[in-house]
Amino acid sequence: MTEQKAQHTNSKAAGVISISGILSELVGSFLIFVAIYLVSALSPSLYGPSAILIAATTGLAYAAMTFIFGKFSGGQFNPAVTLTAMLISKTGIVNGICYIIAQVIGAIAAGGVIKLVIPTSKAAPAKMWFANVVNGYDQGSISSAQLQQAGVSFGILFAVIAEVIATIIVVAASLQAIDDQGHASKNAPAMMGIAYALGVTFTYPLTGSSLNPARALGIALFANKVGLTVDPLKQYLVFLICPILAAAVVAIVVIIAQLISGRNKGDAQASDITADWEKDEDENDSSENSDDFQMPSLSDSGQASNSADADEADNDATIESLDIKETETDKD
């Protein structure tokens, strides 16, 4: 496992491009945005406005594409998610840039498809369909018509706060869904589906629920100059900055948490090393003391005494033997 991680790190450092990952981000983004654009455009006119339907569609679209393509690219489908993954080294810089380009191209292609397939007539002009798809605030908000009757509107402050909070939820969930090798975990489809559905639920009335700069750009390019109250391209800057801000916030929090965790781990390792060193010192000291002086045991004393008695008996026997020999000699 360690060798595989090292190889993955080396491949990222070398700037190896993942063709399968890029194609996954391109195709997955295209299908996600086609689903969101179509349901957002058609459902209000056919079924009446429903934030729940839009939220369910968005969540299911991201979940399905994550399930299908997650093993190739992590199922990012969002420049804010990719940027965060790059900042915390879960995605290489080269692949990350290619993923973002693929996501934007997929969104633009989806916007072009919607432009082609949406039926228009004098009774149902293009602006009627696109008004429910584009992202905007104040007069460009989905709820603008209803709010004008009450003399209020969702201004830029509401848009920024809602989009940043919702995108933080999405980006934070994606970091848990993507492993260190940049692949989606088993729980990734469910996690991403829930995160996007939750974000759409409370941002749709305010901004039309972007949560993704590619999603906002793909439709804004084709909704330009169709007669909308506010040109969506003029408000796009908010939907570009908010995801970047959310990505930066999440990345900073994760990096700080990693530094604190690494510091605590380093302190624990240093404490273990110190304890081992002190234990070795104690063992060495006790070994030196045992070499310098050893107390004789009672068994050793007994053995020494018995040995001395035996030697003394042998000496007495030898002397008696000599006396006997001398006596015999004298008799002779």
C-alpha positions as CSV (number, residue, x, y, z in Angstrom):
1,M,0.0,0.0,0.0
2,T,2.8,2.4,0.9
3,E,4.5,1.6,-2.5
4,Q,1.3,2.4,-4.4
5,K,0.9,5.7,-2.6
6,A,4.5,6.6,-3.4
7,Q,3.9,5.7,-7.1
8,H,0.8,7.8,-7.1
9,T,2.6,10.8,-5.5
10,N,5.5,10.4,-8.0
11,S,3.0,10.4,-10.9
12,K,1.4,13.6,-9.7
13,A,4.7,15.2,-9.2
14,A,5.7,14.2,-12.7
15,G,2.6,15.8,-14.2
16,V,1.1,12.6,-15.7
17,I,-2.2,13.4,-17.4
18,S,-5.1,11.1,-16.7
19,I,-7.0,10.9,-20.0
20,S,-9.7,8.7,-18.5
21,G,-10.2,11.2,-15.7
22,I,-10.5,14.2,-18.1
23,L,-13.0,12.4,-20.3
24,S,-15.0,11.4,-17.2
25,E,-15.1,15.0,-16.0
26,L,-16.2,16.1,-19.5
27,V,-18.9,13.6,-20.1
28,G,-20.1,13.6,-16.5
29,S,-20.4,17.4,-16.4
30,F,-22.2,17.5,-19.7
31,L,-24.8,15.0,-18.5
32,I,-25.3,16.6,-15.1
33,F,-25.9,20.0,-16.6
34,V,-28.2,18.8,-19.3
35,A,-30.4,17.2,-16.7
36,I,-30.3,20.3,-14.4
37,Y,-30.9,22.8,-17.3
38,L,-33.8,20.7,-18.8
39,V,-35.7,20.2,-15.5
40,S,-35.1,23.8,-14.4
41,A,-36.4,25.1,-17.8
42,L,-39.4,22.8,-18.2
43,S,-40.7,22.0,-14.7
44,P,-41.9,25.5,-13.7
45,S,-43.9,25.9,-17.0
46,L,-45.3,22.4,-17.0
47,Y,-45.6,21.5,-13.3
48,G,-45.2,24.9,-11.5
49,P,-42.2,26.1,-9.6
50,S,-40.8,23.4,-7.3
51,A,-37.5,23.8,-5.4
52,I,-37.9,20.2,-4.2
53,L,-38.0,18.8,-7.8
54,I,-34.9,20.9,-8.7
55,A,-33.1,19.8,-5.6
56,A,-33.9,16.1,-6.2
57,T,-32.8,16.3,-9.9
58,T,-29.5,18.0,-9.0
59,G,-28.7,15.6,-6.2
60,L,-29.5,12.5,-8.3
61,A,-27.6,13.8,-11.3
62,Y,-24.4,14.4,-9.3
63,A,-24.9,11.1,-7.4
64,A,-25.3,9.1,-10.6
65,M,-22.3,10.6,-12.4
66,T,-20.2,10.1,-9.3
67,F,-21.2,6.5,-9.1
68,I,-20.3,6.0,-12.8
69,F,-17.1,8.1,-13.2
70,G,-15.9,8.4,-9.6
71,K,-13.2,5.7,-10.0
72,F,-11.5,7.6,-12.8
73,S,-11.5,11.2,-11.5
74,G,-13.1,11.2,-8.1
75,G,-16.4,12.5,-9.6
76,Q,-15.5,16.2,-9.0
77,F,-17.6,17.9,-11.8
78,N,-17.1,21.3,-10.1
79,P,-14.1,23.7,-10.5
80,A,-14.5,24.6,-6.8
81,V,-14.1,21.0,-5.8
82,T,-11.2,20.5,-8.1
83,L,-9.5,23.6,-6.8
84,T,-9.8,22.5,-3.2
85,A,-8.5,19.0,-4.1
86,M,-5.5,20.7,-5.8
87,L,-4.8,22.9,-2.8
88,I,-4.7,19.9,-0.4
89,S,-2.8,17.6,-2.9
90,K,-5.6,15.1,-3.6
91,T,-5.4,16.1,-7.3
92,G,-2.3,17.0,-9.2
93,I,-2.0,20.5,-10.6
94,V,-1.8,19.3,-14.3
95,N,-4.8,17.0,-14.0
96,G,-6.7,19.6,-11.9
97,I,-6.4,22.3,-14.6
98,C,-7.4,19.8,-17.2
99,Y,-10.4,18.7,-15.1
100,I,-11.6,22.3,-14.8
101,I,-11.3,22.9,-18.5
102,A,-13.3,19.7,-19.2
103,Q,-16.0,20.7,-16.7
104,V,-16.4,24.1,-18.3
105,I,-16.5,22.6,-21.8
106,G,-19.1,20.1,-20.6
107,A,-21.3,22.9,-19.2
108,I,-21.0,25.0,-22.4
109,A,-21.9,22.0,-24.5
110,A,-24.9,21.3,-22.2
111,G,-26.0,24.9,-22.6
112,G,-25.8,24.7,-26.4
113,V,-28.0,21.5,-26.4
114,I,-30.6,23.3,-24.3
115,K,-30.6,26.2,-26.7
116,L,-31.2,23.8,-29.6
117,V,-34.0,21.6,-28.0
118,I,-36.0,24.2,-26.1
119,P,-39.2,24.9,-28.2
120,T,-39.9,28.6,-28.7
121,S,-42.7,30.6,-30.3
122,K,-44.3,34.0,-30.0
123,A,-46.4,32.7,-27.1
124,A,-43.4,30.9,-25.5
125,P,-40.3,32.9,-26.2
126,A,-36.8,31.8,-25.2
127,K,-36.7,34.1,-22.2
128,M,-39.7,32.2,-20.6
129,W,-37.6,29.1,-20.5
130,F,-34.2,30.6,-19.7
131,A,-35.5,32.7,-16.8
132,N,-35.9,29.6,-14.7
133,V,-32.5,28.2,-15.6
134,V,-30.0,31.0,-15.2
135,N,-28.4,32.1,-12.0
136,G,-29.0,35.6,-10.7
137,Y,-29.8,37.8,-7.8
138,D,-31.9,40.9,-7.2
139,Q,-34.0,41.4,-10.4
140,G,-32.3,38.3,-11.8
141,S,-33.5,36.1,-8.9
142,I,-35.9,33.3,-9.5
143,S,-38.2,34.9,-6.9
144,S,-37.9,38.4,-8.3
145,A,-41.4,38.6,-9.7
146,Q,-43.0,37.5,-6.4
147,L,-40.8,39.7,-4.3
148,Q,-41.4,42.8,-6.3
149,Q,-45.1,42.8,-5.3
150,A,-43.9,43.1,-1.7
151,G,-41.3,45.7,-2.5
152,V,-38.3,43.6,-1.5
153,S,-35.6,41.6,-3.3
154,F,-32.7,39.2,-2.7
155,G,-29.7,41.4,-3.2
156,I,-26.1,40.6,-3.7
157,L,-25.4,40.1,0.0
158,F,-28.1,37.3,0.1
159,A,-26.6,35.8,-3.0
160,V,-23.0,35.8,-1.7
161,I,-23.9,34.3,1.7
162,A,-26.2,31.6,0.3
163,E,-23.8,30.5,-2.4
164,V,-20.7,30.5,-0.2
165,I,-22.4,28.4,2.6
166,A,-23.9,26.0,0.1
167,T,-20.7,25.6,-1.8
168,I,-18.7,25.0,1.5
169,I,-21.1,22.1,2.2
170,V,-20.6,20.6,-1.2
171,V,-16.8,21.0,-1.2
172,A,-16.4,19.7,2.4
173,A,-18.5,16.7,1.5
174,S,-16.4,16.1,-1.6
175,L,-13.2,16.0,0.4
176,Q,-14.6,13.2,2.5
177,A,-15.8,11.4,-0.7
178,I,-12.4,11.5,-2.4
179,D,-9.5,9.4,-1.1
180,D,-5.8,10.3,-1.1
181,Q,-5.4,8.6,-4.5
182,G,-8.1,10.9,-6.0
183,H,-10.7,8.3,-6.4
184,A,-14.3,8.3,-5.1
185,S,-15.1,6.2,-2.0
186,K,-18.0,3.8,-1.8
187,N,-20.1,6.4,0.0
188,A,-19.3,9.2,-2.5
189,P,-22.4,9.0,-4.6
190,A,-24.7,9.3,-1.6
191,M,-22.6,12.0,0.1
192,M,-22.5,14.2,-3.0
193,G,-26.1,13.7,-3.9
194,I,-27.2,14.7,-0.4
195,A,-24.8,17.7,-0.3
196,Y,-26.0,19.2,-3.6
197,A,-29.7,18.5,-2.8
198,L,-29.3,20.3,0.5
199,G,-27.5,23.3,-1.1
200,V,-30.2,23.7,-3.8
201,T,-33.0,23.5,-1.3
202,F,-32.1,26.8,0.4
203,T,-30.4,28.6,-2.5
204,Y,-32.8,28.1,-5.4
205,P,-35.3,30.9,-4.4
206,L,-32.4,33.3,-3.9
207,T,-30.0,32.6,-6.8
208,G,-31.3,29.7,-8.8
209,S,-28.7,27.5,-7.2
210,S,-25.4,27.6,-8.9
211,L,-23.0,26.0,-6.4
212,N,-20.7,25.5,-9.4
213,P,-19.1,28.2,-11.6
214,A,-19.3,25.9,-14.6
215,R,-23.0,25.4,-14.2
216,A,-23.6,29.1,-14.0
217,L,-21.4,29.9,-17.1
218,G,-22.7,27.1,-19.3
219,I,-26.3,28.5,-19.4
220,A,-25.4,32.2,-19.1
221,L,-23.6,32.2,-22.4
222,F,-26.7,31.0,-24.3
223,A,-29.2,33.0,-22.2
224,N,-27.4,36.2,-23.2
225,K,-29.5,38.7,-25.2
226,V,-32.8,36.6,-25.1
227,G,-34.7,39.4,-23.5
228,L,-34.2,38.6,-19.8
229,T,-34.6,41.4,-17.2
230,V,-31.0,41.1,-16.3
231,D,-28.2,39.8,-18.5
232,P,-26.9,36.7,-16.6
233,L,-23.3,37.4,-17.8
234,K,-23.3,40.7,-16.0
235,Q,-24.0,38.9,-12.7
236,Y,-21.8,35.9,-13.3
237,L,-18.8,37.4,-11.4
238,V,-20.6,36.6,-8.1
239,F,-21.1,33.0,-9.1
240,L,-17.4,32.8,-10.0
241,I,-16.0,34.4,-6.8
242,C,-18.3,32.6,-4.3
243,P,-17.1,29.1,-5.2
244,I,-13.5,30.2,-5.2
245,L,-14.0,31.7,-1.8
246,A,-15.7,28.6,-0.5
247,A,-12.9,26.4,-1.8
248,A,-10.2,28.6,-0.2
249,V,-12.0,28.5,3.2
250,V,-12.3,24.7,3.2
251,A,-8.7,24.3,2.0
252,I,-7.4,26.6,4.7
253,V,-9.4,24.7,7.4
254,V,-8.1,21.3,6.2
255,I,-4.5,22.5,6.0
256,I,-4.6,23.9,9.5
257,A,-6.2,20.7,10.8
258,Q,-3.5,18.6,9.1
259,L,-0.7,20.8,10.6
260,I,-2.2,20.5,14.1
261,S,-2.6,16.7,13.6
262,G,0.9,16.4,12.3
263,R,2.3,18.4,15.2
264,N,0.5,16.3,17.8
265,K,1.6,13.1,16.1
266,G,5.2,14.5,16.1
267,D,5.0,15.3,19.8
268,A,3.7,11.8,20.5
269,Q,6.5,10.2,18.6
270,A,9.1,12.4,20.3
271,S,7.6,11.4,23.7
272,D,7.9,7.8,22.8
273,I,11.5,8.2,21.6
274,T,12.4,10.0,24.9
275,A,10.7,7.2,27.0
276,D,12.6,4.5,25.1
277,W,15.9,6.4,25.5
278,E,15.3,6.8,29.3
279,K,14.4,3.1,29.5
280,D,17.6,2.1,27.7
281,E,19.6,4.4,30.0
282,D,18.1,2.7,33.1
283,E,18.8,-0.8,31.7
284,N,22.5,0.2,31.0
285,D,22.9,1.6,34.5
286,S,21.6,-1.5,36.2
287,S,23.8,-3.7,34.0
288,E,26.9,-1.7,35.0
289,N,26.1,-2.0,38.7
290,S,25.7,-5.7,38.4
291,D,29.1,-6.1,36.7
292,D,30.9,-4.0,39.4
293,F,29.7,-6.0,42.5
294,Q,27.7,-9.1,43.1
295,M,26.6,-10.2,46.6
296,P,27.6,-13.9,47.2
297,S,24.6,-16.1,47.9
298,L,24.2,-18.5,50.8
299,S,24.5,-21.4,48.5
300,D,27.8,-20.1,47.2
301,S,29.1,-19.7,50.8
302,G,28.0,-23.3,51.7
303,Q,29.7,-24.7,48.6
304,A,33.0,-22.8,49.5
305,S,32.9,-24.1,53.1
306,N,32.3,-27.7,52.0
307,S,35.2,-27.4,49.6
308,A,37.5,-26.1,52.3
309,D,36.6,-29.0,54.6
310,A,37.2,-31.5,51.9
311,D,40.6,-30.1,51.2
312,E,41.5,-30.2,54.9
313,A,40.5,-33.9,55.1
314,D,42.6,-34.8,52.1
315,N,45.6,-33.1,53.7
316,D,45.1,-35.1,57.0
317,A,44.9,-38.3,55.0
318,T,48.0,-37.6,53.2
319,I,49.9,-36.8,56.4
320,E,48.8,-40.1,58.0
321,S,49.9,-42.0,55.0
322,L,53.4,-40.5,55.2
323,D,53.6,-41.4,58.9
324,I,52.8,-45.0,58.2
325,K,55.4,-45.2,55.5
326,E,58.0,-43.8,57.8
327,T,57.2,-46.2,60.5
328,E,57.5,-49.2,58.1
329,T,60.8,-47.9,56.9
330,D,62.2,-47.7,60.5
331,K,61.1,-51.3,61.1
332,D,63.0,-52.5,58.1
